Amino acid sequence: MTVDRYLRMAAGFFILLSLMLSRVHSPHWLWFTAFVGLNLLQSAFTNWCPLMTILRKLGVPDK
């Protein structure tokens, strides 16, 4: 798998996890959902997000 696929998978997982935690634990978890969404939005314009750097350092291929 590539960096882009891992990135989309992680974003989807974090969004679903934070939605579940906001329902079960505290609505403040929705701030984490907003953070993930804002990171996705800025990465659409800059083609960079922090997780991409981490994945590349771990040796995940770009293509």
C-alpha positions in Angstrom: 0.0 0.0 0.0 1.0 3.6 -0.6 1.2 6.7 1.6 -2.0 8.0 0.1 -4.0 4.8 0.8 -2.7 4.7 4.4 -3.5 8.3 4.8 -7.1 7.9 3.7 -7.5 4.7 5.8 -6.2 6.5 8.9 -8.4 9.5 8.4 -11.5 7.4 8.0 -10.6 5.4 11.1 -9.9 8.5 13.2 -13.2 10.1 12.1 -15.2 7.0 12.9 -13.4 6.4 16.2 -13.9 10.0 17.3 -17.6 9.9 16.3 -18.1 6.7 18.3 -16.2 8.2 21.3 -18.3 11.4 21.2 -21.4 9.2 21.4 -20.2 6.9 24.1 -17.9 9.1 26.2 -18.0 12.8 25.6 -19.1 15.2 22.9 -15.8 16.9 23.1 -14.4 14.2 20.9 -16.0 16.0 18.0 -13.1 18.5 18.2 -10.8 15.6 17.1 -13.2 15.0 14.2 -12.9 18.6 13.2 -9.1 18.5 13.5 -8.9 15.5 11.1 -11.3 17.3 8.7 -9.2 20.5 8.8 -6.1 18.5 8.1 -7.7 16.8 5.1 -8.8 20.1 3.8 -5.4 21.8 4.1 -3.7 18.7 2.6 -6.0 19.1 -0.5 -4.3 22.5 -1.1 -0.8 21.8 0.0 -0.4 18.0 -0.7 1.1 17.6 2.7 -0.1 16.5 6.2 1.8 15.4 9.3 0.9 11.7 8.9 2.4 11.7 5.4 5.8 12.7 6.9 5.5 10.0 9.6 4.6 7.3 7.0 7.5 8.2 4.7 9.9 8.0 7.7 8.5 4.6 8.4 9.4 3.5 4.9 6.0 3.4 3.3 6.4 3.9 -0.5 4.8 6.9 -2.3 3.8 4.8 -5.3 
